[in-house]
Structures are given as C-alpha cells and as structure tokens.
Amino acid sequence: MKKLFFIFFVFNIFYITPSFAETYIGGNYVVCAANADGAIYVNDEGANTGNSGDLSSFAYASDPNNYDLIARGIVNGNPEDVGASCDITPDNYLLKFFKLGFCKEDPYRAPINSASNTIANDISSCVDIFDNSAGKEVNIRPGEEVNLLEGEIILPLGSYPYMYAILDNVVKIKHSQKYVKAPGGSVPDFEILGYKENGTASNNTNKGKTCWTVKKDDGRHMVETFTSELSESGGATTLRGYDLPLNYTGSQRRALFKCGDANINAGLDYFVTIFNSISYTPMCEGQNCTRDESEFRNAGKADTGFNPNFPKISQSYNLLKGDYTIATDPDDVEKMLWVQDDPDNIINITENTVGIKLNFKTNNAMSMGVQQLSDDDDKLLATRIKGKTIFGQVQTKTRRSRGAWR
C-alpha cells in the first residue's frame, strides 16, 4: 500500500456561539431566549399557572414572550415539572484522549437493544493518528488552539469519511453563566440559589445572577452522570471513584453549581460528568432508589439532525472497559468510543497533502438546569449540570494551495 509521509498538525479549537442557549426537551433541541452576550433571560410570564408563576422562568427564542419552557423530571420517585435546562457552550471542556483516527468504512454496528449487548463498533478499517495508552488530557476552550500531538506520521493515501476517538468516559467542565431579567419583564429582582452546604431555600446565601461550577465544601467534585443516576440505597454509591448524588432537588446543599453577585467565580472548579450509560432512562432515580441494570445500554447512535448546529452529522457511541472491549456492566465502563459521520467533511489524503488540522467544537456541549422552588420567579434553584457530545472537523493543506487550509 502506498503511504504518505507528512508533517501533521492537530489543534483543538472551540467556537463559541454566545447568543444561543439550547435545551433538549421531548426529543427536540430548542433555543432559549438570551441576550447578545449569552446571558439567559429570566421572566415571569408563563401560562401554566396564570398569574401565580410559570414554573420555569425561561423562554424559547422563537417565542420570547412565553416564559413557560418546562422539563419533566423525577422528584422523590414522582414525575414533576422541574424547570428548564439550557444547553450552553462551556468555557472549559476537559477530556482525555487515548486514540484518534480516520476510518474508510462506517464502524457502527447495530447493537442488541439490551443491557447484555456484546456487538461493538468495528474499527478495523480505521487508521490511528494518535495512540497513547496512558491518555492525554486536553482542555478545549472557545477560540483557543491546543496541540494534541506534534511531529510526523505515516498515513495511507485514500478517502476517510469517518472520524473516531477513544475517550475517557469522565468529562470535566468548568464554566460560569450569567442570567438577566428579560427586557420589560415582570419578574421583580430574581436570584438563583446556588450551592451551599447545609443551606436551605428559606435561609440562604450564595445567591445571585451569575452561576459557576465548584467543588463541594469538603473538596469533592460535583457529579452527574449522563443518565442522571443517583446513589443506590444499600448498593453502589460511587462510580469511577466519584460520589454519586443522593438527590438533585430540594435544597441548596443539593444544588450542583454556585451562584452570587459578589466574589464572582470564587472557588471556580471542574464539574464531573460520567458517561455511564447510553440511554434515556436512568438505572437509579428518586431518593433511596435501587439500581435497575436492565436499563444499562452500552451502544447507541445519534442520527442526522440531532444537533441543529450540525444538521448533516451523525454519531455513534460504545462504552468500553479499560482494555477497549465493550462494557456489559455500568461499573466496568472506563472509556468511550466516539464515531462521527459528516458527509460534508470527508478526509482525502493525496500525494499533495502536507498537513492536517483537526478542530473540535463544543457548541452547546453542556446543560445547566434551574428549577423554580415555588410559584415565585425570584426564587430559583441551581439544580443540574450535564456534559454532552463534541463535534469534529478536519482541514487539510496541500502543496498546491500553498498555506491555505481546506
């Protein structure tokens, strides 16, 4: 097989879109109302409870006068309206790469839809451009370039429609987010109640219009899993060495980020998301729950159009053990296989290729949830954070283009 030897550049680049915040409700992405700086509007104009409140305080950008954007959640085992969770481009998205490469054929293999699925994606047509058994942590920030690797590699000539990576299933996010009163809104002077150990809604500090990620007072990381697992009563209480939450709602001690107006970003630190299952159903939900591992899923696919920012991209995922084999138990998951298909970004390596640039985008790759504690929009609780997927884009440089990236 004829191969090409060339100088290889890999950069991770985030592109932030500050005027948007998105939320995923009922299987659809929607845009939350926000100002030009990305601050999310808060108001009290919802139709759900008449003049007594709206439960969520947030609006769709397409309908900015209707502040009743509602999500459903489980509170103490019962489904309730739990406010809204807007997806945001994070300031810092820290993840660990083990492998990265390009594939000639689609690695996705349809799984058995059960917890015992053993059908894994097939990466036999893939070529590695990065392989580090110890892994390398990369912090992706908006507008910055970070080298993943340097030097020269050998890559076979040909066309590669697919990109793949093996990542740690623990992702860390560090972010601060502003909320503002909607122009002309009726909410008097809202405050979001942020994390305070032993705090309560009725006797609170740590409140304001800016919220940010922190550790707990005892130094432990704030944690949420992809499927919002809770600590199991009498069973599993940790995952990957991190303590799972006991509950997500009810008081400031259970809030998952801190808020304030003075000393903004005091204690700013990483929040942990664990990709423990690829499912829409938690294995353990509600206070004092028992884990139902029949809900565990180790494979899944996000079809074309799942993110409106990248309407032609599809992705597939497998959860893996430390030895790269497919995980069949949530406690065994240590890594994640990520595969992307973008028909508008096929990688073509020819004899004239002299370099490659790899861009990673984290558009709306996290969500921050805020719940209204009562029918009064000046009392909101910082409830939840969750990390989501990244998006890749490849550019190549050829001798003919003399410095231009395509």
C-alpha positions as CSV (number, residue, x, y, z in Angstrom):
1,M,0.0,0.0,0.0
2,K,1.4,3.4,-1.0
3,K,1.7,5.7,2.0
4,L,2.3,9.4,2.6
5,F,4.9,10.9,5.0
6,F,4.0,14.4,6.0
7,I,4.1,17.0,8.8
8,F,1.0,16.6,10.9
9,F,-0.7,19.3,13.0
10,V,-3.6,18.7,15.3
11,F,-5.3,21.5,17.1
12,N,-8.4,21.5,19.2
13,I,-10.5,24.6,18.6
14,F,-13.7,25.7,20.2
15,Y,-16.1,28.0,18.5
16,I,-18.5,29.7,21.0
17,T,-21.9,31.0,19.9
18,P,-22.7,33.4,22.7
19,S,-26.2,34.4,21.6
20,F,-27.7,31.0,21.9
21,A,-28.6,28.6,24.6
22,E,-30.4,25.4,23.8
23,T,-32.4,22.8,25.7
24,Y,-33.4,19.3,24.8
25,I,-37.0,18.6,25.6
26,G,-39.2,15.8,24.3
27,G,-36.5,14.8,21.7
28,N,-36.1,18.2,20.2
29,Y,-33.5,20.9,20.6
30,V,-34.9,24.4,21.1
31,V,-33.2,27.7,21.6
32,C,-33.6,29.6,24.9
33,A,-34.1,33.4,24.9
34,A,-30.7,35.1,25.7
35,N,-29.0,38.4,25.0
36,A,-26.1,39.1,22.7
37,D,-23.6,38.2,25.4
38,G,-25.1,34.8,26.0
39,A,-26.8,35.7,29.3
40,I,-30.1,33.8,29.6
41,Y,-33.3,35.8,30.1
42,V,-35.4,35.2,33.2
43,N,-39.0,36.4,33.4
44,D,-42.4,35.6,35.0
45,E,-44.8,35.4,32.1
46,G,-45.7,31.7,31.8
47,A,-49.2,30.5,31.1
48,N,-49.0,27.3,33.2
49,T,-50.2,28.7,36.5
50,G,-51.7,32.0,35.5
51,N,-50.6,35.0,37.5
52,S,-49.1,32.9,40.3
53,G,-46.0,31.8,38.4
54,D,-44.7,29.8,35.4
55,L,-42.6,27.1,36.9
56,S,-39.6,27.6,34.6
57,S,-38.9,31.3,34.0
58,F,-37.3,30.7,30.6
59,A,-38.5,31.1,27.1
60,Y,-37.8,29.8,23.6
61,A,-36.0,32.3,21.4
62,S,-38.7,31.7,18.8
63,D,-41.4,32.7,21.3
64,P,-39.6,35.1,23.7
65,N,-42.8,36.4,25.3
66,N,-43.9,33.0,26.5
67,Y,-41.8,32.0,29.6
68,D,-43.1,28.5,30.2
69,L,-40.3,26.3,28.9
70,I,-40.8,23.2,31.0
71,A,-38.9,20.0,31.5
72,R,-40.2,16.9,33.3
73,G,-38.1,15.1,35.9
74,I,-38.3,12.7,38.8
75,V,-38.5,14.2,42.3
76,N,-38.6,11.6,45.1
77,G,-39.8,9.0,42.7
78,N,-42.6,11.1,41.2
79,P,-42.6,12.9,37.8
80,E,-42.8,16.7,38.3
81,D,-42.2,19.9,36.4
82,V,-38.6,20.7,37.2
83,G,-37.9,24.0,35.4
84,A,-35.7,24.2,32.4
85,S,-32.2,23.1,31.4
86,C,-30.5,25.2,28.7
87,D,-27.5,23.8,26.7
88,I,-24.5,26.1,26.7
89,T,-21.1,26.2,25.1
90,P,-18.7,25.6,28.1
91,D,-15.7,27.8,29.0
92,N,-13.6,24.7,29.6
93,Y,-14.2,21.1,28.4
94,L,-11.5,18.8,29.7
95,L,-11.4,15.2,28.3
96,K,-8.7,12.6,27.9
97,F,-7.8,11.1,24.5
98,F,-6.5,7.5,24.2
99,K,-6.9,7.1,20.4
100,L,-7.8,9.2,17.5
101,G,-8.1,8.3,13.8
102,F,-9.9,8.1,10.5
103,C,-11.9,5.3,9.0
104,K,-12.6,4.2,5.4
105,E,-15.8,2.3,6.4
106,D,-18.6,3.1,8.9
107,P,-17.6,1.5,12.2
108,Y,-21.2,1.4,13.5
109,R,-22.8,-2.0,14.1
110,A,-26.4,-2.1,15.2
111,P,-26.5,-3.3,18.8
112,I,-28.9,-5.7,20.5
113,N,-31.2,-3.3,22.5
114,S,-30.5,-4.8,25.9
115,A,-28.1,-4.4,28.7
116,S,-26.3,-7.6,27.6
117,N,-25.3,-6.3,24.1
118,T,-21.9,-7.6,23.0
119,I,-22.0,-6.2,19.5
120,A,-19.3,-3.5,19.3
121,N,-18.4,-1.0,16.6
122,D,-15.9,-2.3,14.1
123,I,-12.8,0.0,13.7
124,S,-10.8,-2.4,11.6
125,S,-10.9,0.0,8.7
126,C,-9.6,2.8,10.8
127,V,-6.0,4.3,10.9
128,D,-4.7,5.8,14.1
129,I,-3.1,9.2,14.1
130,F,-2.9,9.3,17.9
131,D,-2.4,6.4,20.3
132,N,-1.5,6.8,23.9
133,S,-2.3,4.0,26.4
134,A,-1.9,6.4,29.3
135,G,-4.2,9.0,27.7
136,K,-3.6,12.7,27.2
137,E,-5.9,15.3,28.8
138,V,-6.9,18.2,26.6
139,N,-8.8,21.3,27.8
140,I,-10.9,22.7,24.9
141,R,-11.7,26.4,25.3
142,P,-13.5,28.7,22.9
143,G,-11.2,30.4,20.4
144,E,-8.0,28.7,21.6
145,E,-5.7,26.2,19.9
146,V,-4.1,23.3,21.8
147,N,-1.7,20.7,20.4
148,L,-2.8,17.2,20.8
149,L,0.3,15.8,19.2
150,E,3.3,17.1,17.2
151,G,5.7,15.7,14.7
152,E,5.4,13.4,11.6
153,I,3.2,10.4,11.0
154,I,2.6,7.9,8.2
155,L,-1.0,7.8,6.8
156,P,-2.2,5.7,3.9
157,L,-3.4,7.6,0.9
158,G,-7.2,7.4,0.4
159,S,-10.5,8.8,1.4
160,Y,-11.8,8.7,5.0
161,P,-15.4,9.5,5.5
162,Y,-15.4,8.8,9.3
163,M,-13.6,10.1,12.3
164,Y,-13.2,8.2,15.5
165,A,-11.8,8.6,19.0
166,I,-11.5,6.6,22.2
167,L,-12.0,8.9,25.2
168,D,-12.2,8.6,28.9
169,N,-15.9,8.3,30.0
170,V,-15.3,11.0,32.6
171,V,-15.6,14.6,31.3
172,K,-14.8,17.7,33.3
173,I,-16.4,21.1,32.7
174,K,-15.5,24.4,34.2
175,H,-17.9,27.3,33.4
176,S,-19.7,30.4,34.6
177,Q,-23.0,31.5,33.3
178,K,-25.0,34.8,33.6
179,Y,-28.7,35.2,33.8
180,V,-30.5,38.5,33.3
181,K,-34.0,40.0,33.7
182,A,-35.9,39.9,30.4
183,P,-36.4,43.3,28.7
184,G,-39.7,44.7,30.0
185,G,-40.2,41.5,32.1
186,S,-42.4,41.4,35.2
187,V,-40.1,39.4,37.4
188,P,-39.1,41.9,40.1
189,D,-35.5,41.0,41.1
190,F,-34.7,37.3,40.7
191,E,-31.9,35.4,42.4
192,I,-30.7,31.9,41.7
193,L,-29.9,30.0,44.9
194,G,-26.6,28.3,44.4
195,Y,-24.8,25.5,46.3
196,K,-24.4,26.0,50.0
197,E,-23.6,23.1,52.2
198,N,-26.4,22.7,54.8
199,G,-28.2,25.6,53.2
200,T,-31.9,25.8,52.7
201,A,-34.2,27.7,50.4
202,S,-35.7,29.7,53.3
203,N,-32.3,30.6,54.9
204,N,-29.9,31.1,52.1
205,T,-26.8,32.8,51.0
206,N,-24.7,32.1,47.8
207,K,-27.3,33.5,45.5
208,G,-27.3,35.9,42.6
209,K,-27.5,36.2,38.8
210,T,-24.2,34.6,37.9
211,C,-23.6,30.9,38.5
212,W,-20.4,28.8,38.2
213,T,-19.1,25.3,38.7
214,V,-17.4,24.5,42.0
215,K,-16.3,21.6,44.2
216,K,-18.2,20.8,47.4
217,D,-17.0,22.4,50.6
218,D,-15.2,19.2,51.6
219,G,-13.2,19.2,48.3
220,R,-15.2,16.5,46.5
221,H,-16.3,17.1,42.9
222,M,-19.9,17.9,42.0
223,V,-21.0,14.9,39.8
224,E,-23.8,14.0,37.4
225,T,-24.0,11.0,35.1
226,F,-25.2,11.2,31.5
227,T,-28.4,9.4,32.6
228,S,-28.7,11.3,35.9
229,E,-28.1,8.3,38.2
230,L,-28.5,8.7,41.9
231,S,-26.7,6.9,44.7
232,E,-28.2,3.5,45.2
233,S,-29.7,2.7,48.6
234,G,-27.6,0.0,50.2
235,G,-25.7,-0.5,46.9
236,A,-23.5,1.4,44.6
237,T,-22.8,5.0,45.8
238,T,-19.7,5.8,43.7
239,L,-18.7,5.5,40.0
240,R,-15.1,5.8,38.7
241,G,-14.2,6.9,42.2
242,Y,-16.7,9.8,42.3
243,D,-19.6,10.0,44.8
244,L,-23.0,9.9,43.1
245,P,-25.6,12.4,44.2
246,L,-28.3,11.4,46.8
247,N,-30.8,13.7,45.2
248,Y,-30.9,16.6,42.8
249,T,-33.6,18.8,44.2
250,G,-35.0,20.3,47.4
251,S,-32.3,22.5,49.0
252,Q,-29.1,24.4,48.3
253,R,-26.9,21.7,49.6
254,R,-28.1,19.6,46.6
255,A,-27.6,22.4,44.1
256,L,-24.9,21.5,41.6
257,F,-23.3,24.9,41.0
258,K,-22.7,28.0,43.0
259,C,-24.3,31.5,42.4
260,G,-23.7,35.0,43.5
261,D,-23.2,38.6,42.6
262,A,-20.1,39.4,44.8
263,N,-16.9,37.4,44.6
264,I,-18.0,36.0,41.2
265,N,-16.3,32.7,40.4
266,A,-15.0,32.2,43.9
267,G,-13.9,28.6,44.0
268,L,-14.4,28.1,40.3
269,D,-13.5,24.4,39.6
270,Y,-14.4,21.5,37.4
271,F,-17.7,19.7,37.4
272,V,-17.7,16.0,36.6
273,T,-20.0,14.2,34.1
274,I,-19.7,10.4,33.8
275,F,-20.9,8.8,30.6
276,N,-22.2,5.7,32.4
277,S,-24.9,4.5,30.0
278,I,-26.3,5.5,26.6
279,S,-29.9,5.6,27.4
280,Y,-32.7,8.0,28.2
281,T,-33.8,6.0,31.2
282,P,-31.8,6.3,34.5
283,M,-30.9,3.0,36.2
284,C,-31.5,4.6,39.6
285,E,-33.8,7.5,40.1
286,G,-35.6,9.1,43.0
287,Q,-34.4,9.2,46.6
288,N,-33.4,5.8,48.2
289,C,-33.6,4.1,44.8
290,T,-32.3,0.6,43.8
291,R,-30.3,0.3,40.6
292,D,-32.0,-1.5,37.7
293,E,-29.2,-2.6,35.5
294,S,-31.5,-3.9,32.8
295,E,-31.7,-0.2,31.7
296,F,-28.0,-0.1,31.1
297,R,-27.1,0.5,27.4
298,N,-23.5,0.3,26.1
299,A,-24.2,1.4,22.5
300,G,-26.2,4.0,20.6
301,K,-26.5,6.3,17.7
302,A,-27.4,9.9,17.2
303,D,-28.9,10.2,13.7
304,T,-28.5,13.0,11.3
305,G,-30.1,16.2,12.5
306,F,-29.8,15.5,16.2
307,N,-28.0,18.9,16.7
308,P,-29.3,21.8,14.6
309,N,-25.8,23.4,14.5
310,F,-24.5,20.4,12.6
311,P,-27.6,19.2,10.7
312,K,-25.8,16.6,8.5
313,I,-23.6,15.0,11.2
314,S,-24.5,11.6,12.8
315,Q,-22.5,10.0,15.6
316,S,-22.4,6.5,17.2
317,Y,-21.0,5.5,20.6
318,N,-19.9,2.5,22.5
319,L,-19.0,2.3,26.2
320,L,-15.8,0.3,26.8
321,K,-13.8,-1.4,29.6
322,G,-10.3,-0.3,30.3
323,D,-8.9,-2.9,27.8
324,Y,-11.0,-1.4,25.0
325,T,-13.5,-4.3,24.9
326,I,-17.2,-3.5,25.1
327,A,-18.5,-3.0,28.7
328,T,-21.5,-5.0,29.8
329,D,-21.9,-3.6,33.3
330,P,-22.1,0.1,34.3
331,D,-19.3,-0.4,36.9
332,D,-16.9,-1.6,34.2
333,V,-17.1,1.4,32.0
334,E,-13.8,3.4,31.8
335,K,-13.7,4.5,28.1
336,M,-16.0,5.6,25.3
337,L,-15.7,5.0,21.6
338,W,-16.9,8.1,19.6
339,V,-17.5,7.9,15.9
340,Q,-18.6,10.7,13.6
341,D,-20.0,10.7,10.1
342,D,-20.0,14.1,8.3
343,P,-20.7,13.9,4.6
344,D,-19.5,17.5,4.2
345,N,-16.2,16.8,5.8
346,I,-14.6,13.7,4.1
347,I,-10.9,13.5,4.7
348,N,-9.0,13.0,1.4
349,I,-5.3,12.2,1.7
350,T,-3.3,12.5,-1.5
351,E,0.3,12.8,-2.6
352,N,0.0,16.5,-2.3
353,T,-1.3,16.6,1.3
354,V,1.3,18.2,3.6
355,G,-0.7,18.8,6.8
356,I,-3.9,18.3,8.7
357,K,-5.7,20.4,11.2
358,L,-8.4,18.9,13.4
359,N,-10.9,21.2,15.0
360,F,-13.1,20.1,17.9
361,K,-16.3,22.1,18.6
362,T,-18.2,22.2,21.8
363,N,-21.3,24.0,20.7
364,N,-23.9,23.6,23.4
365,A,-21.9,20.7,24.9
366,M,-23.2,21.2,28.4
367,S,-26.6,21.9,30.1
368,M,-27.3,23.9,33.3
369,G,-30.6,23.3,34.9
370,V,-32.5,25.8,37.1
371,Q,-35.7,24.8,39.0
372,Q,-38.3,27.1,40.4
373,L,-38.9,26.3,44.0
374,S,-42.3,27.9,44.2
375,D,-44.8,30.0,42.2
376,D,-42.5,33.0,42.6
377,D,-39.8,33.6,40.0
378,D,-37.5,35.4,42.3
379,K,-36.6,32.0,43.9
380,L,-34.8,29.7,41.6
381,L,-32.5,26.7,42.5
382,A,-29.3,25.8,40.6
383,T,-30.1,22.1,40.2
384,R,-28.2,20.3,37.5
385,I,-25.3,20.2,35.0
386,K,-24.6,17.6,32.3
387,G,-21.9,17.3,29.7
388,K,-22.8,16.3,26.1
389,T,-21.0,15.4,22.9
390,I,-18.3,17.2,20.9
391,F,-18.1,17.7,17.2
392,G,-15.0,17.3,15.0
393,Q,-14.0,19.0,11.7
394,V,-10.9,18.2,9.7
395,Q,-9.0,20.6,7.3
396,T,-6.1,19.5,5.0
397,K,-3.3,21.5,3.5
398,T,-1.8,20.6,0.1
399,R,1.2,21.7,-1.8
400,R,-0.9,23.3,-4.5
401,S,-2.8,25.5,-2.0
402,R,0.5,26.9,-0.5
403,G,-0.7,27.6,3.0
404,A,-4.4,27.6,2.6
405,W,-6.5,25.2,4.7
406,R,-9.4,23.4,3.1
